[in-house]
């Protein structure tokens, strides 16, 4: 077994090394430059601005792979009547050589590659020739289609992202599109603004030059395009290296509207406070009256006066059907709850970098694996307390309940991305890494947690009342406002209303170009969501027990998790009415991964709602006299 494991790990290492063999080492951010030191521009990807997941390699467009020679540059400068003021002492760097990527960067679809731009620290340049390229019909049509689809490009310098548009369209009809008289322009000139503080680059921006745009409306005629660039260094004395990404909240390219975050969270907090106070007062008054009435009755009159939730004391702790699936769902929900809280805490405390590209997603994957013990432990403990014997199957079900749908959705969207040639398709090394993390960390820790529960956790449920052998019949005639369908709507809508405003910003960050940095607000919003969900679930549980319905186990779990369904329904509204996303590729990624996010919320909030409900049921039935 030991030799097999060594061979397996060795095989993984060989495959990963082979996949990375043709890639260059990434340029480490935070370089301290000396004057005239080379500054490397890294190109990443292109794609439609409204479809953030539909991205392609930068060099899928016919851009320059190599820099022009000195003779070519002088010749073009003479024709363009441009004066060359720079010295030709630059490091030659070939373009389109791929960088080695971190796991998080691969997960978010980055495909960083070298660029041939020759830039040196503190050397501003008015004009330089990148290359002169003959574009045929195919290349021109590709660029024209990209411009009409509002393509943007992304570059990096010192891990600082820069965005710009490939071109623009003039006199285009908003509905019909290209009409007679409309023009399609390519932007072949880029101007780099690089801000520095001391010996470090702390700000970066790229713009296009409208005066140097090239008309590519007619793609039938080949065209020679002169790609050029200019560089401007400026000082940023008040911007420190550690605060360099704060400027992106004010970027014109990245929309910003964070100023109402605190108003939205205060509004939600007030609503939650009023709601929970209202429910608490009502439940306490009702329970106080019930307790008083039951305690005042003597044993002879008790049976005649029993009604409502007291009447089903012999059935309320009757374990649910499909108890193994139920316990696995509770365990998986606890696992995801712990993972989410740990993730938000690490992001809030700055232990997990929120600035590094893809680090949040990579952190979520690693934390999911490291917290897997919680799922196995709570699932097996509850399963054994319910009298279950097949605890091995319970562990296996817990280990696969969430990863199985994730793998199913991933296989679909990754296949779609591969068919479209998109960078959103996860590379083999990233798939291999995640697979190894699950096989060697997540699954063993789930098994370990299950074994700990089996060997050390108490198998006694310790119900405060005895369960009868024959289940009591459940009344079928109930008012519409106590019906199951109405309660499901209430259970999902009220918690969803507490996070509705903040959810818009989260969606804009996940499926747009906004940078989400307010993790304190997100932590508060998540806490409010769990509290409201638990209170609503308990309140609905009381009304269910009051109508003598003792089948509360699955009901409380589903009631708690209904917010996840509302989030998925909201995702349709956001897609069609609040975003400009379109297309099969973007739709597959959006609705596929939103179904996974919604399922995760269903499991988390369902588990929280059930466990608060269990505490409530134990409390009220331990306070009354029963046969």
C-alpha positions as CSV (number, residue, x, y, z in Angstrom):
1,X,0.0,0.0,0.0
2,X,2.8,2.4,0.9
3,X,4.7,1.7,-2.4
4,X,1.4,2.2,-4.4
5,X,0.8,5.5,-2.7
6,X,4.4,6.6,-3.5
7,X,3.9,5.6,-7.2
8,X,0.6,7.4,-7.4
9,X,2.0,10.7,-5.9
10,X,5.0,10.3,-8.2
11,X,2.8,9.9,-11.2
12,X,0.8,13.0,-10.2
13,X,4.1,14.9,-9.9
14,X,5.4,13.8,-13.3
15,X,2.1,14.8,-15.0
16,X,2.1,18.2,-13.3
17,X,5.7,18.8,-14.1
18,X,5.1,17.9,-17.8
19,X,2.1,20.3,-17.9
20,X,4.2,23.1,-16.5
21,X,7.4,22.4,-18.4
22,X,6.8,25.0,-21.2
23,X,5.8,27.8,-18.8
24,X,8.0,30.6,-17.5
25,X,8.3,31.5,-13.8
26,X,5.8,34.2,-12.8
27,X,7.0,37.7,-12.2
28,X,7.0,38.3,-8.4
29,X,5.0,41.3,-7.4
30,X,6.6,43.8,-5.0
31,X,9.8,44.3,-7.0
32,X,12.0,47.1,-5.9
33,X,13.3,48.7,-9.0
34,X,16.4,50.7,-9.9
35,X,16.2,53.4,-12.6
36,X,16.1,51.8,-16.1
37,X,15.3,48.3,-14.7
38,X,13.0,46.4,-17.0
39,X,9.3,46.4,-16.1
40,X,7.3,43.4,-17.4
41,X,3.8,43.8,-18.8
42,X,1.8,40.5,-18.4
43,X,-1.2,40.0,-20.7
44,X,-4.0,37.8,-19.5
45,X,-7.2,37.4,-21.5
46,X,-9.9,39.0,-23.7
47,X,-13.6,38.6,-23.7
48,X,-17.1,40.3,-23.9
49,X,-17.3,42.9,-21.1
50,X,-20.9,41.8,-20.1
51,X,-19.9,38.1,-20.0
52,X,-17.1,37.9,-17.4
53,X,-16.8,34.1,-17.6
54,X,-16.5,34.0,-21.3
55,X,-12.9,34.8,-21.6
56,X,-10.2,33.7,-24.1
57,X,-6.4,33.8,-24.4
58,X,-5.1,37.3,-25.1
59,X,-3.2,35.9,-28.1
60,X,-6.4,34.4,-29.6
61,X,-6.6,37.8,-31.1
62,X,-4.0,38.8,-33.8
63,X,-1.8,40.8,-31.6
64,X,2.0,41.3,-31.7
65,X,4.1,38.4,-30.4
66,X,7.5,40.1,-30.9
67,X,8.8,43.6,-30.6
68,X,9.9,45.5,-33.7
69,X,13.6,45.9,-34.4
70,X,15.4,49.3,-34.2
71,X,15.5,49.6,-38.0
72,X,11.8,48.9,-38.3
73,X,11.0,51.4,-35.6
74,X,13.0,54.2,-37.2
75,X,11.4,53.5,-40.6
76,X,7.9,53.7,-39.2
77,X,8.7,56.7,-37.1
78,X,9.8,58.6,-40.2
79,X,6.6,57.7,-42.0
80,X,4.5,58.6,-39.0
81,X,6.5,61.8,-38.5
82,X,7.2,60.8,-34.9
83,X,10.4,61.8,-33.1
84,X,12.1,58.9,-31.2
85,X,13.4,60.1,-27.9
86,X,14.3,56.9,-26.1
87,X,17.5,54.8,-26.0
88,X,17.4,51.3,-27.4
89,X,18.8,49.5,-24.4
90,X,15.9,47.2,-23.6
91,X,15.6,43.6,-22.6
92,X,14.1,41.6,-25.5
93,X,11.1,39.6,-24.3
94,X,9.1,37.3,-26.5
95,X,5.4,37.4,-26.2
96,X,2.8,34.5,-25.8
97,X,5.0,32.5,-23.4
98,X,2.7,31.2,-20.7
99,X,3.2,31.9,-17.0
100,X,3.0,29.4,-14.2
101,X,-0.2,30.1,-12.3
102,X,-1.4,29.7,-8.7
103,X,-4.3,27.4,-8.2
104,X,-6.6,30.4,-7.5
105,X,-5.6,32.1,-10.7
106,X,-6.4,29.0,-12.7
107,X,-9.8,28.7,-10.9
108,X,-10.8,32.2,-12.0
109,X,-9.8,31.6,-15.6
110,X,-6.5,33.5,-15.7
111,X,-4.1,32.5,-18.5
112,X,-1.2,34.9,-18.0
113,X,1.4,35.2,-20.8
114,X,4.4,37.4,-21.5
115,X,4.1,40.5,-23.6
116,X,6.9,42.0,-25.8
117,X,6.5,45.6,-24.5
118,X,9.9,47.1,-23.7
119,X,9.4,49.3,-20.7
120,X,12.0,50.4,-18.2
121,X,11.5,52.0,-14.7
122,X,11.1,55.8,-14.7
123,X,11.6,56.1,-18.4
124,X,8.6,57.8,-20.0
125,X,8.2,57.3,-23.7
126,X,6.1,59.3,-26.1
127,X,5.9,56.7,-28.8
128,X,7.3,53.3,-29.6
129,X,6.5,50.8,-32.4
130,X,5.4,47.4,-31.1
131,X,5.1,45.8,-34.5
132,X,3.7,46.3,-37.9
133,X,1.3,43.6,-38.9
134,X,-0.5,42.6,-42.1
135,X,-4.0,41.5,-41.2
136,X,-6.0,39.4,-43.7
137,X,-9.7,38.9,-44.0
138,X,-9.8,36.2,-41.2
139,X,-7.9,38.3,-38.7
140,X,-9.9,41.5,-39.5
141,X,-13.2,39.6,-39.2
142,X,-12.1,38.2,-35.8
143,X,-11.2,41.7,-34.5
144,X,-14.4,43.2,-36.0
145,X,-16.6,40.5,-34.3
146,X,-14.8,41.1,-31.0
147,X,-15.3,44.9,-31.2
148,X,-19.0,44.4,-32.0
149,X,-19.3,42.1,-28.9
150,X,-17.7,44.7,-26.7
151,X,-14.5,42.8,-26.1
152,X,-12.1,44.1,-23.4
153,X,-8.5,43.0,-22.6
154,X,-6.8,42.5,-19.3
155,X,-3.1,43.1,-18.5
156,X,-1.1,43.1,-15.3
157,X,2.0,44.9,-14.1
158,X,3.1,44.1,-10.6
159,X,-0.2,42.1,-10.1
160,X,-2.1,45.4,-10.7
161,X,-4.8,44.8,-13.3
162,X,-5.3,47.1,-16.3
163,X,-8.3,47.0,-18.6
164,X,-9.1,48.5,-21.9
165,X,-11.3,48.0,-25.0
166,X,-10.0,46.5,-28.2
167,X,-12.0,48.9,-30.3
168,X,-15.2,50.9,-30.7
169,X,-18.1,51.2,-33.1
170,X,-19.5,54.5,-34.4
171,X,-23.0,55.2,-35.7
172,X,-24.2,51.8,-34.8
173,X,-28.0,51.2,-34.3
174,X,-28.6,50.0,-30.7
175,X,-31.2,47.4,-31.8
176,X,-30.2,46.4,-35.3
177,X,-26.5,46.7,-34.9
178,X,-24.3,47.5,-37.9
179,X,-26.1,49.6,-40.5
180,X,-25.0,51.5,-43.6
181,X,-22.7,54.3,-42.5
182,X,-21.5,52.7,-39.2
183,X,-17.8,52.3,-38.7
184,X,-15.7,49.8,-36.8
185,X,-12.5,51.1,-35.3
186,X,-9.5,49.2,-33.8
187,X,-7.4,50.7,-31.1
188,X,-3.8,49.7,-32.0
189,X,-2.1,52.3,-29.7
190,X,-1.9,51.8,-25.9
191,X,-0.8,54.4,-23.4
192,X,0.5,53.0,-20.0
193,X,0.2,55.2,-16.9
194,X,2.5,53.8,-14.2
195,X,2.5,55.4,-10.7
196,X,5.4,54.8,-8.4
197,X,6.2,55.5,-4.8
198,X,9.9,55.4,-4.2
199,X,11.2,52.3,-5.9
200,X,7.9,50.4,-6.3
201,X,5.1,50.6,-8.8
202,X,1.9,51.2,-6.9
203,X,-0.6,52.2,-9.6
204,X,-1.2,51.2,-13.2
205,X,-3.7,52.1,-15.9
206,X,-3.9,51.7,-19.7
207,X,-5.8,53.9,-22.1
208,X,-6.3,53.9,-25.9
209,X,-5.7,56.7,-28.3
210,X,-8.7,57.8,-30.4
211,X,-6.4,59.8,-32.7
212,X,-4.6,56.6,-33.7
213,X,-7.6,54.4,-34.3
214,X,-7.8,52.3,-37.4
215,X,-10.9,51.8,-39.5
216,X,-11.5,48.0,-40.1
217,X,-15.1,48.3,-41.3
218,X,-14.3,46.6,-44.6
219,X,-12.7,43.3,-43.9
220,X,-12.5,42.2,-47.5
221,X,-9.4,44.4,-48.1
222,X,-6.2,43.3,-46.2
223,X,-4.9,46.1,-44.0
224,X,-1.5,46.8,-42.5
225,X,-1.9,47.9,-38.9
226,X,0.8,49.7,-36.9
227,X,0.6,48.6,-33.2
228,X,2.4,51.1,-30.9
229,X,2.5,52.2,-27.3
230,X,3.7,55.0,-25.0
231,X,4.6,55.1,-21.3
232,X,4.2,57.7,-18.7
233,X,5.6,57.4,-15.2
234,X,4.1,59.7,-12.4
235,X,4.6,59.9,-8.7
236,X,2.2,58.6,-6.1
237,X,3.7,59.7,-2.8
238,X,0.6,59.0,-0.7
239,X,-0.2,55.5,-2.0
240,X,1.6,52.8,-0.2
241,X,2.3,49.4,-1.7
242,X,-0.1,47.6,0.7
243,X,-2.9,49.9,-0.2
244,X,-2.4,49.8,-4.0
245,X,-5.7,48.1,-4.8
246,X,-7.9,50.6,-3.0
247,X,-7.8,52.8,-6.1
248,X,-9.8,50.2,-8.0
249,X,-13.0,51.0,-6.1
250,X,-12.9,54.4,-7.8
251,X,-12.0,53.1,-11.3
252,X,-14.1,54.2,-14.2
253,X,-13.7,50.8,-15.8
254,X,-14.9,48.9,-12.7
255,X,-18.3,50.3,-11.7
256,X,-18.4,51.5,-8.1
257,X,-21.5,51.9,-5.8
258,X,-20.3,50.8,-2.4
259,X,-21.4,54.0,-0.6
260,X,-24.8,52.6,0.3
261,X,-23.5,49.3,1.8
262,X,-23.8,50.5,5.4
263,X,-27.3,51.9,4.8
264,X,-28.4,48.6,3.4
265,X,-26.9,46.6,6.3
266,X,-28.4,48.9,8.9
267,X,-31.7,48.7,7.2
268,X,-31.5,44.9,7.2
269,X,-30.3,44.8,10.8
270,X,-33.3,47.0,12.0
271,X,-35.7,44.7,10.1
272,X,-34.1,41.6,11.6
273,X,-34.2,43.1,15.1
274,X,-37.8,44.0,14.8
275,X,-38.7,40.6,13.3
276,X,-36.8,38.6,15.9
277,X,-38.2,40.7,18.8
278,X,-41.7,40.3,17.5
279,X,-41.4,36.5,17.1
280,X,-39.7,36.2,20.5
281,X,-42.4,38.1,22.4
282,X,-45.2,36.2,20.7
283,X,-43.6,32.8,21.3
284,X,-42.8,33.5,24.9
285,X,-46.3,34.7,25.6
286,X,-47.9,31.7,23.9
287,X,-45.5,29.2,25.6
288,X,-46.0,30.9,29.0
289,X,-49.7,30.5,28.7
290,X,-49.3,26.9,27.5
291,X,-47.0,26.0,30.3
292,X,-49.2,27.6,32.9
293,X,-52.3,25.7,31.6
294,X,-50.5,22.4,31.5
295,X,-48.9,22.8,34.9
296,X,-52.2,23.7,36.6
297,X,-54.1,20.6,35.4
298,X,-54.0,17.6,37.6
299,X,-53.3,14.1,36.2
300,X,-57.0,13.2,35.9
301,X,-57.9,16.2,33.9
302,X,-54.7,16.3,31.8
303,X,-55.8,13.7,29.2
304,X,-59.1,15.5,28.7
305,X,-57.5,18.9,28.3
306,X,-54.6,17.9,26.1
307,X,-54.6,19.7,22.8
308,X,-52.1,21.3,20.4
309,X,-48.4,20.5,20.6
310,X,-48.8,18.8,24.0
311,X,-51.0,16.1,22.5
312,X,-48.2,14.8,20.3
313,X,-45.6,14.4,23.0
314,X,-45.5,10.6,22.2
315,X,-44.7,11.2,18.5
316,X,-42.6,14.3,18.3
317,X,-39.4,12.5,18.8
318,X,-40.2,9.8,16.3
319,X,-37.2,9.7,14.0
320,X,-37.7,10.7,10.3
321,X,-37.8,8.5,7.3
322,X,-34.6,8.3,5.3
323,X,-32.7,9.0,8.4
324,X,-29.3,8.3,6.8
325,X,-29.9,10.9,4.1
326,X,-31.2,13.3,6.7
327,X,-28.1,12.9,9.0
328,X,-25.8,13.3,6.0
329,X,-27.5,16.5,5.0
330,X,-27.2,17.9,8.6
331,X,-23.5,16.9,8.7
332,X,-22.8,18.4,5.3
333,X,-24.6,21.6,6.3
334,X,-22.5,21.9,9.5
335,X,-19.4,21.3,7.4
336,X,-20.3,24.1,5.0
337,X,-21.3,26.4,7.9
338,X,-17.9,25.9,9.6
339,X,-16.1,26.4,6.3
340,X,-18.0,29.6,5.5
341,X,-17.4,31.1,8.9
342,X,-13.7,30.2,8.9
343,X,-13.4,31.7,5.4
344,X,-15.0,35.0,6.3
345,X,-13.0,35.2,9.5
346,X,-9.7,34.7,7.7
347,X,-10.7,37.2,5.0
348,X,-11.8,39.7,7.6
349,X,-8.6,39.3,9.7
350,X,-6.4,39.7,6.5
351,X,-4.9,36.2,7.1
352,X,-6.4,35.2,3.7
353,X,-5.4,37.7,1.1
354,X,-8.4,39.4,-0.5
355,X,-6.2,41.3,-3.0
356,X,-4.4,38.4,-4.6
357,X,-6.1,37.1,-7.7
358,X,-8.2,33.9,-7.0
359,X,-7.0,33.6,-3.4
360,X,-10.6,33.6,-2.0
361,X,-11.7,30.8,-4.3
362,X,-8.5,28.8,-3.6
363,X,-9.0,29.4,0.1
364,X,-12.5,28.1,0.0
365,X,-11.4,24.9,-1.6
366,X,-8.6,24.3,0.9
367,X,-10.8,25.2,3.9
368,X,-13.5,22.9,2.7
369,X,-11.0,20.1,2.8
370,X,-9.5,21.0,6.2
371,X,-13.0,21.3,7.9
372,X,-14.3,18.0,6.6
373,X,-14.0,16.4,10.1
374,X,-17.0,18.4,11.3
375,X,-19.3,16.9,8.6
376,X,-18.4,13.3,9.3
377,X,-18.6,13.7,13.1
378,X,-22.0,15.4,13.3
379,X,-23.6,13.1,10.6
380,X,-22.5,9.8,12.3
381,X,-23.3,11.0,15.8
382,X,-26.8,12.0,14.9
383,X,-27.2,8.8,12.8
384,X,-26.2,6.6,15.7
385,X,-28.5,8.5,18.1
386,X,-31.3,7.7,15.7
387,X,-30.5,4.0,16.0
388,X,-28.7,3.7,12.7
389,X,-26.3,0.8,12.2
390,X,-24.8,1.3,8.8
391,X,-22.6,4.1,9.8
392,X,-20.0,3.4,7.0
393,X,-22.6,4.2,4.3
394,X,-23.5,7.3,6.3
395,X,-19.9,8.5,6.1
396,X,-19.7,7.8,2.4
397,X,-23.0,9.7,1.8
398,X,-21.8,12.6,3.8
399,X,-18.5,12.7,1.9
400,X,-20.3,12.8,-1.5
401,X,-23.5,14.7,-0.8
402,X,-22.0,18.1,-1.8
403,X,-19.0,17.2,-4.0
404,X,-21.1,14.9,-6.3
405,X,-23.4,17.8,-7.6
406,X,-20.3,20.0,-7.9
407,X,-18.5,17.4,-10.0
408,X,-21.6,17.0,-12.2
409,X,-22.0,20.7,-12.8
410,X,-18.2,21.1,-13.3
411,X,-18.1,18.4,-16.0
412,X,-20.8,20.1,-17.9
413,X,-19.5,23.7,-17.8
414,X,-15.9,22.6,-18.3
415,X,-16.9,20.7,-21.4
416,X,-18.8,23.7,-22.7
417,X,-15.8,25.9,-22.1
418,X,-13.4,23.5,-23.8
419,X,-15.7,23.3,-26.8
420,X,-15.7,27.2,-27.0
421,X,-11.9,27.4,-26.4
422,X,-12.4,29.6,-23.4
423,X,-9.9,30.1,-20.6
424,X,-12.7,29.3,-18.1
425,X,-12.0,25.7,-18.8
426,X,-10.0,24.5,-15.8
427,X,-6.5,23.3,-16.8
428,X,-5.5,19.7,-16.1
429,X,-3.0,20.6,-13.3
430,X,-5.7,22.5,-11.4
431,X,-8.1,19.6,-11.7
432,X,-5.4,17.2,-10.5
433,X,-4.7,19.5,-7.5
434,X,-8.3,19.7,-6.4
435,X,-8.7,15.9,-6.9
436,X,-5.7,15.2,-4.8
437,X,-6.9,17.6,-2.1
438,X,-10.2,15.8,-1.9
439,X,-8.8,12.3,-2.0
440,X,-5.9,12.8,0.4
441,X,-7.4,15.4,2.8
442,X,-11.2,15.9,2.6
443,X,-12.3,12.3,2.3
444,X,-9.9,10.9,5.0
445,X,-10.9,13.8,7.4
446,X,-14.6,13.0,6.8
447,X,-13.9,9.3,7.7
448,X,-11.9,10.4,10.7
449,X,-14.7,12.5,12.0
450,X,-17.2,9.6,11.5
451,X,-14.9,7.2,13.4
452,X,-14.5,9.7,16.2
453,X,-18.3,9.9,16.5
454,X,-18.7,6.2,16.3
455,X,-16.1,5.5,19.0
456,X,-16.5,8.4,21.4
457,X,-19.8,10.3,20.9
458,X,-22.8,9.2,22.9
459,X,-25.3,7.1,21.0
460,X,-28.2,8.1,23.4
461,X,-30.7,10.6,22.0
462,X,-32.0,11.4,25.5
463,X,-35.4,12.4,24.4
464,X,-37.4,14.2,27.2
465,X,-40.6,12.2,26.4
466,X,-41.2,8.6,25.4
467,X,-42.2,7.7,21.9
468,X,-45.3,5.6,21.4
469,X,-45.2,2.4,19.2
470,X,-48.0,3.6,16.9
471,X,-47.8,7.0,15.2
472,X,-50.7,9.4,15.8
473,X,-52.8,10.4,12.9
474,X,-52.1,13.9,11.5
475,X,-55.1,16.2,10.9
476,X,-55.6,16.9,7.2
477,X,-57.8,19.9,7.4
478,X,-55.8,23.0,8.1
479,X,-56.4,26.7,7.2
480,X,-54.5,28.0,4.1
481,X,-52.2,30.1,6.1
482,X,-51.0,27.0,8.0
483,X,-50.6,25.0,4.9
484,X,-47.2,23.5,3.9
485,X,-46.9,25.6,0.7
486,X,-47.6,28.9,2.5
487,X,-45.1,28.1,5.2
488,X,-42.4,27.2,2.7
489,X,-42.8,30.6,1.0
490,X,-42.7,32.5,4.4
491,X,-39.6,30.4,5.5
492,X,-37.7,31.4,2.4
493,X,-38.9,35.0,1.8
494,X,-38.3,36.5,5.2
495,X,-34.6,35.6,5.6
496,X,-34.0,36.4,1.9
497,X,-35.4,39.9,2.5
498,X,-32.7,40.5,5.1
499,X,-29.9,40.0,2.6
500,X,-31.6,41.1,-0.6
501,X,-29.7,44.4,-1.0
502,X,-26.3,43.0,-0.1
503,X,-26.9,40.1,-2.4
504,X,-26.9,42.5,-5.4
505,X,-23.3,43.6,-4.6
506,X,-22.2,40.0,-4.1
507,X,-23.6,39.1,-7.5
508,X,-22.0,42.1,-9.1
509,X,-18.7,40.9,-7.7
510,X,-19.1,37.2,-8.6
511,X,-20.5,37.8,-12.1
512,X,-19.1,41.2,-13.0
513,X,-16.0,43.4,-12.6
514,X,-16.6,44.9,-9.2
515,X,-14.0,44.2,-6.5
516,X,-15.7,43.1,-3.2
517,X,-13.6,44.1,-0.2
518,X,-16.2,44.8,2.5
519,X,-16.0,41.5,4.3
520,X,-17.0,43.0,7.6
521,X,-20.4,43.8,6.1
522,X,-20.6,40.4,4.5
523,X,-19.8,38.7,7.9
524,X,-22.6,40.6,9.5
525,X,-25.0,39.9,6.7
526,X,-24.3,36.1,6.9
527,X,-24.8,36.2,10.7
528,X,-28.1,38.0,10.3
529,X,-29.2,35.4,7.7
530,X,-28.5,32.5,10.0
531,X,-30.3,34.2,12.9
532,X,-33.4,35.1,10.9
533,X,-33.5,31.7,9.3
534,X,-33.4,30.0,12.7
535,X,-36.0,32.2,14.3
536,X,-38.4,31.8,11.3
537,X,-37.9,28.1,11.3
538,X,-38.6,27.8,15.1
539,X,-41.7,30.0,14.8
540,X,-43.1,27.9,11.9
541,X,-42.3,24.8,13.8
542,X,-44.4,25.9,16.8
543,X,-47.4,26.5,14.5
544,X,-46.9,23.1,12.9
545,X,-46.8,21.3,16.3
546,X,-49.8,23.3,17.5
547,X,-51.8,21.8,14.6
548,X,-50.7,18.3,15.9
549,X,-48.3,17.6,13.0
550,X,-45.3,15.7,14.4
551,X,-43.4,15.2,11.2
552,X,-41.1,18.2,11.9
553,X,-37.6,16.8,11.1
554,X,-37.5,17.2,7.4
555,X,-39.9,20.1,7.5
556,X,-37.6,22.3,9.6
557,X,-34.6,21.4,7.5
558,X,-36.5,22.3,4.3
559,X,-37.9,25.4,5.8
560,X,-34.5,26.6,6.9
561,X,-33.0,25.8,3.5
562,X,-35.7,27.5,1.4
563,X,-33.6,30.7,1.3
564,X,-31.3,28.9,-1.0
565,X,-34.1,28.3,-3.4
566,X,-35.0,32.0,-3.3
567,X,-31.4,32.9,-4.0
568,X,-31.5,30.7,-7.1
569,X,-34.8,32.3,-8.2
570,X,-33.2,35.8,-7.7
571,X,-30.3,34.7,-9.9
572,X,-32.7,34.4,-12.8
573,X,-33.9,38.0,-12.1
574,X,-30.4,39.3,-11.9
575,X,-29.3,37.5,-15.1
576,X,-32.1,38.8,-17.3
577,X,-32.8,42.2,-15.7
578,X,-29.7,43.4,-13.9
579,X,-26.9,42.2,-16.0
580,X,-26.0,42.2,-19.7
581,X,-24.9,38.6,-19.7
582,X,-25.9,36.4,-22.7
583,X,-24.8,33.4,-24.6
584,X,-24.7,29.6,-24.1
585,X,-21.2,29.6,-22.5
586,X,-22.0,32.4,-20.0
587,X,-25.4,31.0,-19.2
588,X,-24.0,27.5,-18.6
589,X,-21.5,28.8,-16.1
590,X,-23.9,31.2,-14.4
591,X,-26.8,29.0,-13.9
592,X,-24.7,25.9,-13.2
593,X,-22.5,27.4,-10.5
594,X,-25.4,29.4,-9.1
595,X,-27.3,26.1,-8.6
596,X,-24.3,24.9,-6.6
597,X,-24.2,28.1,-4.5
598,X,-27.9,27.9,-3.8
599,X,-27.6,24.2,-2.9
600,X,-24.8,25.1,-0.5
601,X,-27.0,27.7,1.2
602,X,-29.9,25.2,1.3
603,X,-27.6,22.7,3.2
604,X,-26.1,25.3,5.5
605,X,-29.3,27.1,6.5
606,X,-31.3,23.9,6.6
607,X,-28.8,22.4,9.1
608,X,-28.9,25.6,11.2
609,X,-32.7,25.8,11.2
610,X,-33.0,22.1,12.2
611,X,-30.6,22.3,15.0
612,X,-32.2,25.4,16.5
613,X,-35.5,23.7,16.1
614,X,-34.2,20.6,17.9
615,X,-33.1,22.7,20.9
616,X,-36.6,24.4,20.9
617,X,-38.4,21.0,20.8
618,X,-36.3,19.6,23.6
619,X,-36.9,22.7,25.7
620,X,-40.7,22.8,25.5
621,X,-41.2,19.1,26.0
622,X,-38.8,18.9,28.9
623,X,-40.9,21.6,30.7
624,X,-44.3,19.8,30.7
625,X,-45.8,16.8,32.5
626,X,-46.4,13.8,30.2
627,X,-47.6,10.3,30.5
